[in-house]
Amino acid sequence: MTMKTEKQLQDYLRKQCLVRGISFDKVESRSRRGFPDIFMARDGQGVLAELKSPAGTGKVSALQQRCIDDLLAHGVVTYIIDSVDGVGEIIDLFEGV
């Protein structure tokens, strides 16, 4: 499956979450710049994800990386996803694989 845009990747992730009963929300933080794009949850497990274009045109900014590093340091499961394989890793996490 070929995807070129972050929006296509987001739509794919949303659909994969929907069919598996994983809550999916697009995050728009007003209080913290650099906060990840997506929040997913199921069965008491929450995950944040920063999406980037599968075409390689989007890069994690220094501000985003600092925010992700801070979240990880506090034990928050946070991923950077830029491919269909990355979506699969997140889905597998929720599926217990």
DRENTILUM-98772 format. One line per 10 residues: their letters; for each residue x, y, z of C-alpha. Coordinates in steps of 0.001 Angstrom, whole numbers, m for minus. Layout:
<atoms>
A> X,Y,Z  ...
</atoms>
This chain:
<atoms>
MTMKTEKQLQ> 0,0,0  1508,3288,m1100  779,6507,738  2325,9876,65  748,12277,2549  397,12553,6287  m3373,12900,5804  m3535,9569,3957  m1557,7935,6750  m3845,9494,9366
DYLRKQCLVR> m6955,8241,7558  m5461,4754,7316  m4576,4727,11025  m8065,5958,11937  m9688,3155,9900  m7426,521,11432  m8331,1768,14908  m12045,1877,14109  m12267,m1749,12990  m10374,m2891,16102
GISFDKVESR> m12275,m876,18693  m9375,1438,19439  m10359,4990,20362  m8746,7488,17964  m8572,11245,18421  m6757,13979,16521  m5075,16175,19118  m4794,19927,18776  m2934,21128,21824  m3388,24783,22636
SRRGFPDIFM> m1132,24744,25658  1927,22835,24471  3539,23349,21103  5093,20215,19637  2573,17864,21268  1908,14666,19239  m912,14598,16651  m2862,11531,17703  m4169,9917,20894  m5313,6292,20840
ARDGQGVLAE> m6695,4196,23687  m8223,822,24444  m8613,m1238,27602  m6865,1313,29808  m3850,1655,27525  m3148,5048,25959  m669,5855,23200  360,9131,21583  1690,9341,18033  3296,12020,15916
LKSPAGTGKV> 2502,11415,12240  4857,12347,9431  4527,12042,5679  5399,8597,4316  7025,10396,1368  9756,11569,3730  8915,15245,3317  7949,15783,6942  10561,15761,9668  10166,15891,13432
SALQQRCIDD> 11077,19394,14562  13413,20010,17491  10405,21258,19492  8414,18107,18700  11367,15888,19617  11804,17654,22973  8109,17171,23714  8250,13485,22721  11385,12959,24819  9679,14603,27808
LLAHGVVTYI> 6599,12405,27427  8745,9267,27131  10725,10285,30231  7427,10410,32119  6455,6925,30952  4000,7976,28226  4035,5578,25281  4768,7833,22307  5616,6922,18713  6591,8651,15511
IDSVDGVGEI> 4765,7034,12590  5717,7636,8966  4669,4402,7250  2033,1690,6956  4455,m561,8866  4485,2004,11677  686,1864,11807  945,m1909,12043  3318,m1631,15010  816,535,16888
IDLFEGV> m2060,m1821,16089  58,m4790,17202  754,m2989,20478  m2972,m2818,21186  m3511,m6374,19996  m868,m7654,22414  1460,m9021,19734
</atoms>
